[in-house]
């Protein structure tokens, strides 16, 4: 058993240094998934009678000194000292949940614990602000931050801690592990009621126990509060608590899932392809479809495929954070739908079954699900963006791990029904969820999920980058996987988590194409836009070009386009079946060489002419599935690697092949081709992007080849 930590003596640093200390402490806990998920938790420091506290909805991991809200503590403490019914508002929820058994310094809230009014607390907080008022709110838990006498306070929701606080025998286990060194507070409505419950608990201890009250508080079905006069003390105390519980859990019998329904990997991928795209559409509430994230970790598969796991799911939510970020009730698919399981049935059967299940869930619980539990597949989490869907996944999976730990400690203790309903309708938590989800960034591709092939460089990278900047989630797919991943990471660093990902893709290899789209469905649930951009060019005379070069060009430019559409179209079609008003796009980045012949370039021109034929044929076939298929035919992108690569670019190839009479240098070749363009310059990515956004936005064109050539090719 770990030893109880010591206590650092109080200090009085200068205000700026105190805020810097708080920022470092907050970030330390905010980036550690053992303590914080989904932006939850809060922190504060007291400086000369002023409480500096984290705003509601802000993430601990990204706080700066300027983020904290400064509040005069005197009026805050005055709210706590008001009569029990002061500030109570109509419709406020219960003050406490079910009273626990005796625990580590347990003080029951009791039936007379006061109900609180968030409006009153926020009114006092607004009046107490010492900084410039703005639209931000301080954490709704500001009162217990003001109440606790220690200088620093950190409130988090660690998985290990909540394995104890959400256990049916949690109070007994806490007393056995910690004695009177930790204060246990029964579940109490957050805000004013919780602050008063903590006040009363500490007050009783000060009268009945020698020495100061403990600086660690376990909140039933809620989390952990640690206070101290230094960051080191809080870090030490928190680590001691987690390590003690970890050691105790390790001494318990591991959870047995019993019989777990499992699918072979190929069948699981088939099932996911059948279900996730349809759910994107069925759960959508606006113009864009949802993002779906799949979790098939052992805990997710055990939850989805066993009676024990279904007991966790149907037992109800464990904490306020779980309700805020994932909703109270997941949708459980008791059995796989016919086509998804590989048995008889077609796409319409899957869609109809899912629509019925979602409708029944919404009628029973008032809202569509954010989490769908699929036996043999795992957990599917839905959100308007990948960031939101990933937050749902992380928080719900954390609840599963909490349930596993609680079961090891004697059984799971979910929130009481009245407490759950209060959190579901509590405006303060709705506000926090809205702030945590982030602001909507407008853009011409807002909410789209796009795949761009050949995206590691050139036109493909430019297209992918601009789509991300315009609000899309983009998969950069390229045979150069390392470069695609590096470019995707650069976009994530600039635009935020989940906005881009790099994957390996050899468009000539069907297994590689299938794997790419399987990963796409795992990460996003489906797609809205395929930009088939991957292409190669090998110039040469028909009489001298090696057959291998001709075949290589044809495999990438023609066969590669076919294979990508082959695997994208069923996903797009399923989304359309689930939402008939939805349409999607396939866009081939073709070439002016697909519109007019090119001397000593027959392999490339032939493949691009073939691409136009595929585009028109795909358009005729897929229109019934709401899929528009068009081609963009750029002129020469002279500044891109295709033309300007010093070793294998077209300028070098054409100079070597003698395609430009009299040319003796690369510059001679470039000037020759620029002179062919009426507008006097080559095509740029910006020119192609304008055409791409037009193709996406318009609703009445399919099978078209749009020339973007500066007048070099004029269609008749």
N, C-alpha and C positions, 0 to 999 in steps of 0.2 A: 504494500500500500504506500502510495506517495505521501510524503510529509506535507502538512499544512504549510503554506507559504508564510513568510514573515511580512512585516508591514514597514514600508518606507516612511520616514517622518515627513510631515507636511512641509511644503515649500511655498514661497510666494514669488514666482517668477514675474517678470514684466508681462503686461497683457499680450504684446505681440508674440513673445516667446511661448506663452501659454497656449495661444491659438495654433502656433506651429506644432507644439507638442500634441495638441488635440488632433490636428490634421494627420500627423504621422501615425498616431494611435488608431484613428478611424480607418485610415487606409490599410493599416496592418490587418485589422479585422475584416475590412470590406473585401479584400482580395482573397481571403482565405475561405474556401468553400466549406470548411469544417464549421465556420461560424455564421456565414452570411450567404444567402441566395436571394436572387430576385430583387436586390436593392433594399431588402428589409433591414431593420435595426436602426438605432439612433445613438447619438453621442452628444456630450455637452461638457462645458467647463465653466466654473464660477470664478469671476474676476471682480473683486471689489463690489459685491452686491449685484453684479450683472450676470445673468445666465446667457451664455452663448451656446445655442443649440442648433442641431442639424434641421434643415427644412424638411417638411413632409414630402415623401416621394423621391428625395435625392438619394443617390447611392453613396454609401460610406467609402466605397473604393475610389471615388473621383473627387472627393471634397477638397476645397481650397479654403484658405483662411477667410476669404471674402464671402463664402457661401453661408456661414453661420449667421443666425438671426440673434440679435442682442435684445434681451428682455430684462426689465427691472424686476428683481425677485420679490420685492415686498408685496405688490398686488397679487402675484401668483400664490404666495403663501397665504394671503388673505382669503383666497377662494377655498383653500384647504381647511381653513378654520371656520368657515361659514357653517350655519346649522345644517344638519344632514340633508334637509330637503331643499336647500337654497340652490338655485340654478337648475333644478330638475326641469326637464322639458317633456312635453307630451310625446309619447311614442318612444321614449328611451327604453332601452332593454333592461334585462335583469342585472342586478349588481353582482351576483355570484352564481356559480354553477353548483353542482352537487358537492356537499361538504365532504372533505376527505377524512381518512382515518388519521390518527396521530402521526406526525412526521417530524422532520428536523426543524425544531423551533416553529411548529405549525400554529398559525393563528387563523381560525375560521372567520370568514367575513361575516357570516351570520345573516339571518333574515332581515335584520334592520340595517345592513350596510346600504349606504345611500346610492340611489340611481343618480347618474350624472347628466349634465347638459352640455354637449359639445359647443353649442352656440354660445353659451355663457362663458365657457373657458376661452374660446377664440375671441370673444369680445374683450375680455380682460387682457388677453395676450396682445391684441392689437393696440390697446391703450398703453400697454407696458413696453412697447417697442422703443428702443433707444437708438436704433439706426433708421435710415430712411425707409418708410413703409413702401411696400410693393405688393405684387399679387401673390407672393409666397406665403405659406403658412408654416409656423414652427411645428415640430412633431406634436401629434396629439397627446403624446406621453410627457409633455413638458413639465407637468406638475410633479411627478415623482423625481424628475431630474432636479427641480428646485428644492424639493423636500429633503433629499438625501444630503447630509452635511458634508460629505467628502467633496473634494474639489472637482474630480473627474468622474463621469458616469458613462458607461457603455452598456447598451442593451442590444443583445443579439439573439439569434434563434439556432443555436448549434444542434446538429443532428443527434449527437450523443446526449446532450442535455435533454432534448425533447424526447429521446427514447425513455428517459426517466420521468419527465413531467407528464408524458402521455401514457404512462403505465398505470394500470388499475391499482397497483400497490406502490405507486411511486413515492408517496409520502413515507411509507414504512421503510422502503429501500433507502431513501434519502437519509432518514434518521440513523439507519444502521451504518451507512457509509460515512456520514459527516457529523453525526451528533448535533451539538448546538452551534457548530461553526458555520452553518448555512441556514438561512431562513426560507421556509416553504410557505408560499401564499396560495391558497385555493384559487381556482379560476374565478376571475372577476372581470366584469366588462371593462375594456380598456378606457383610458381617459381619467376623468375625475373619480369614478368609483375605485379604480385600481390604485390610484394615488392615495386615497383615503384608507384603503385596505392595508397598504404598505405602511402608512403612517401609524395606524392602530397596532399593527403587528410589532413594529419597532418600539412603540411606546410601551406595550405590554412587556416586552423583553427587558427594556431598561428598568422596569420596576421589579421584575422577577428574577433576572439573571445578572450575576456580577460581571462586570466588564462591559465594553462597548458592544453594540449589536454587530452581527456579522456583516461583512461587506459583499457577500454574495447572496443573491435572492433567486430562488427557483420559483418560477411562475407556472402553476399547473396549466397544461395545454397551451403554453404561450412561449416560454423561453427563459432567458437568463439576464439578470442585471448584476453588474459588478461595478462597485464604486471604490475609489481610492484617491490618495493625495499625490500619486505619481503614476505615470504610464507604466513604469516597470512593475509597480504593485498590481495593476490591473492585468497585465500580461501574465504575471506569475500566478495570480489567483485563478484566472481563466484556464491556464494550462493545467494547473493542479486539479481542477474540477473535471476537466475532460479526461485526463489521464486516469483519474480514480475510477470514473465510470467505465472507461475502456477496459481497464484491468478487471473490473467486476463482470462485465459482459463476457470477456474472454473465459471467465471461470464457469459460465453458464452453458447449458446444453445448447448447441446451435439449433436454429429453426429448421424443422423438416417441412418441406413443401408438400410432401406426399406425392401422389401421382400428378404429373405435370403433362398437359397436352402439348406435344411438340410437332413441328413440321421439319422435314428435311430442308436444307438451305434453298434448293431450287424451288420447292413448293412454297416456302415462305416468301421468296422474292416474287413469285407469281401472284401470291395472295396480296402482297403489298401493292403491286402494280394494279391489281383489280380494285382495291379498296381506297387507297390514299387519293388518287386523282378524283374519284367520285366525291369523297368527303370534302375536298377543296371546294367543290362547287356547291354541294348541299349545304355546307355551313356558312357560305358567303352571304353577307348581308348588304354589300354595296356593289359597285361596278366591278371590283376586282375579287378574284378568288382568294381563299385563305392559303396560308403557308402551313404545311403539315410536316412535322418532324417525327421520325420514328425512333423509338428506343427499344432495342432488343437485347439489352444487357441481361445477365442472369436474373437479377431481381425483377426486371420488367417481365421477362418470360414466365417466371414463377408466379408473379401476380396475375398475369393474364390467363395462365393455363392450369391453375389449381384451385381446389375448393378453399384452401387456406387464403390464397391471394384474393379470391372473390369475397371472402369474409372481410378482409381489410377494406376492400373497395366499397362494399355495401354497408360497412359499419358507420360511415359518415366521416366528415372532416375532423382533423385533430387540432388544428390551430387557426387563428384568424388569418395568418398569412396564406395558408392553403386555400381558404375560401376566397380571399382577395385575388389571388393570381390564377387559380385553377378552377374555381367554382366548387360547389359542395359535392356534386355528384357526377362522376364520369359515366359515360355510356358503356355498358358491357355488352359486347356481342357474344351471346352464350354459345353460338356455334358459328363456324365459318360459312359464308354464303356459297352457293353451289360452285360457281365458276372459280371463286377464290380458292376453294379447296381442291380444284382440279377435277370435280365430278361434273355431272351433267348440268347444263344451264348455260346461259349466255350473258353478255354484258348487261343487257336490260334487267336480268334477274338480280344481278348484284346491285345495280343502281336502285331498283325498286325496293329491295330489301333494306338497303341503307337509308333510303328516304323514309320508309316506314319506321325504322328504329329511331332515327333522329326526331321525327315528328312525335312519336310516343314519349320520348325522353323530354322534349320541350313542353309537352302538355302536362306531364307529371311534375316537372320541376320549375317551369316558368321560363327557362332559358335553354338554348341549345348547348350541347356539351363542349367543353374545351379539351377534354381528354377522352379518348376512345380506347377501350381495352379489348384487344383482339387475341383470342387464344391461338397459340402457335406463332404469333407474329410479334406481340409485345404491346407497347403503349404508343399511341399516336396523339401528339399534342398539336393544337391548332392555334394560330394567331394571325393578325393582319400582316405581320412582318415576320421574318425569320427570328429576329431578336425577341419578339413577343412570344412566338411559339417555343423558342428555346427556353425562355423564362418559365413558361408553363411546364415544359418537360422537366426542367431541373427541380422546380418546387414540388411537383407531384412525385417524382422519383425520390426526393428527399422524404416526403411523407411515407412512402413505402419503406424506406430504410428506418424511419422512426418507428413504424409499425412492427418491423422485424425485431428491433431492439426492445420495444415495449412488450412484445409477446414473450421474449426471453426473460423478461423481468416479472412475468406473472399474468400478462394480458393487456390488451389495448383499451385505453379509456378515451373514447371520442368526445367531442364537445356535446353538451346537452342540447336538446332541440331548441330551447328558447335562446340559448347563447348563440347557436348557429344562426338562427333567424335574425337575431339582432345584427350580427356582423354582415349578413347578406344585404341588409337594407341600410346600413350605417353610411351616411353621406361622407363622413370623414375618411373611411376606407376607400370609397369610390374616388374621392379626390386624390388620395395617395396613389392609387392604381393608375389614374390618369396621368399624374406627373411622372411616375416611374416609367411609363411606356414611352415617353419622349414625344417631342413635337413632330408633326407630320411635315415632311420636306416636300414641297411641290415639285413636279417635274413631268416631262412629256411621257415618261415610261413608269410613272408612279405605280407601285404595287405589282408590276409584271415580274414573272420569273422567266428568265431568258437563258438560252444556251447559245454560245458563239463558238463555232469550231475554228481551228486555226487561230486562236486568240492570244498566242504568246507574243506576237509581234505584228507589225504592219497594220493593214486595214482592220484585221480581227481585233487587235489590242485596242485600237482607237475606238472601234464600235463598242466593245465591251466596257471600256472606261467611261464613255459618254452615257451609255445606258445606266451604269451605276450612278453617275452624277445626276441623272434625271429620275432617280427613284426606283430603279429596278434592282432585283436580286439577279446576279449574273454568274453563270458557270462558265469559266474560261477553260475550254477543252482543247488540248493540243497534244501532238505526239511528243513534244518537248515538255514533259510533265513538270520538270523542275522549274523551268522558266514560267510556265503557266501558274504554278503555285506561288512563285515569287511575285509575279505581277498581281495576282489576286490578293496576296497579303498586303501589298502596297495600297491597293484600293480599300481594303478593310481598315488599314491604319488611317486612311484619309476620311472614309465615309462611315465607318462603324462596323461592329461585329455582325456577321451573317450576310453582309451585302455582296460578297463575292467569294468564290471558291475555285481553285484550280484542280482539274482532273486530267488523268492520262487518257488520250483518245487517239487511236490509229483508225482513221475513217475507212481504211481499206479492209479492216479485220472485223468481221461481224461480232466475234466474241468481245472485242474491245468496245465496240459501239454499244452492245447490250449491257456491259458492265458500267459504262458511263451513264446510261439512262437509268439503270438500277440505282446507282449512287444518287443521281438527281432526285429520284422518287423518295429515297430515304431521307434526304436532306431538306427537300422542299415540297414533296407530295406530288409534284407534276411540273408542268411548264406552260407558258402562254406564248412563247416566241422561240422559234428555232432560226438562227442565222447560220446558214450553211456557207461558211466562208473559206474553209480549208481548201487550198489549191496549190498546185505546183506548175511550173513552166519549164520545159526543156525545148529550146529552139533547135532547129536543124532542118536541112533539106530532106524532102521525102526520099531522095535517092541515097542519102548517106546517113540519116539519123538511125542510131541503133534501135532495134525493135524493143529492147529493154526499156529505153527512154520513153518510147511511145506508150508502152504498156503501163509504165509508172505514172505518166500523166493521166491516162485514162482511168486507172484504178482510183487515184485520189479525186480527180475533178468530177468524174461521172459515177463510178461505182460508189464512191464515198458519199456523195449526195443522196443516192438511192438508199444506202444502208441507214443513214441518219433519219431520213423520212420514214423508212420502214419501221423504226423503233419509236419515233416521236409520235406518229399519227395515231396509234391506238390509245396513247395517253390523252392526247388532245380530244379524241373522239369520245372517250368516256366522260370527260369533263363536260362536253357539250350535251351528252345524253342526260346528265344529272342536272344541267341548267341550260335548257334549249335556247335561251336568249344570248348565251355566251358564244363568242367567236374567238378564234386564235389565228396565229400567223406563222407561216413558214416562208422564209425569204432566202433565196439563193443569191449570194454575191457572185454574179457572173462576170461578164467582161464585154467591152465593145467587140472583142474578138468572137463573141457569141452571136453577133449581129452581122458581121461582115468578115470575109475571109482574110487570112493573114499569111503573106508569103514567108516561106521558110519557117513556119510556125504551125504546121498543119495538126500536130498532135494536140496542142493547146486549143486552137480554134475549133477543131472537131469535137473535143470534149465539152467546150462551152456551147457550141451549137446543140450538142446532145443534152446539155443541161437545160436549155430553153425547151426542148422537147419534153423532158421530164417535168419541168415546171408546168407546162400546159396540161400534160396528162394527169399529173397529181391534182391540179386544180379542178379538173372535171370530175375526178373520182372522189375527192375529199370534201367537196362543197356541201354534201349532205351532212357532214359531221361538223359543220360550222368552221371549217379550216380554210382560210384564204392562202393561196400559194402564188407568190410572185417572185420575179427576179429583178435585181438591180444590176445594170450593166455599166460599170464605171469605165471612164477613159483611163489613160495611163497615170498611175500614181508614181511619178518620177522620183519622189523623195523617199519612197518606201524601200524596204530591203529587196523586194522582187526586182526592182530596176537598179537600185544603187548599191547593192552589196558588192564590195570591191573584188570579191573572188568569183561569185557565181551569179551576180545580177545580170539583168537583160542588157544593160549597156555594154557590159563586158562580153556577154555571149554574142550580141549582134556585131560588135566590133570584130570578134574572132571569126564569126561566120561570114563576114564581108557583106552583111545585109544592107549596109548604108554605103553606097558608092562614094569613093573618095575620102571616106572618114579615116583619120589616122589617130584619133584620140577619143576617149570617152566623152569629152565635151562636144566633139563634133557630132557624135551620135545623139547626144541629148538635144542639141540645137536643132538637129534634123527633125526629131520627133515633136519638139515644141512647136516648130513651124507648121506642123500638120493640123494644129488645133486652132480654129478660128479665134478663140478667146486667148490664145497665146500662152497658155500655161497648162500644166498637167492637172489632173483631178486630185482633190484632197479628201481626207476623211470627212471634213465638214460637209463637203458636197454630197458624199454618200449618205451621211447621217440625215440630211434634210430629206432625201428620198426615202430612207428607212422610216422616219417618223410619219411621213405622208402615207406610206403603205400601211402602217399600223393603224393610223387614225381613220382612214377611209373605210367605208363599209360596203362599197359596191364594185370593187374591182378584184378580180382574181385571174390568174393565168397570164399576167402582163409581164413584159420585159421593158423596164424603164431605163432609157438611155441617160447616162449622166456623163457626157463626153465633151462638154464645152463646144458643141456644134460639130465635132469631128464626124459623128455619125448622126444623120438625120433620117428618121424613119418616115416611110411613105405609106 
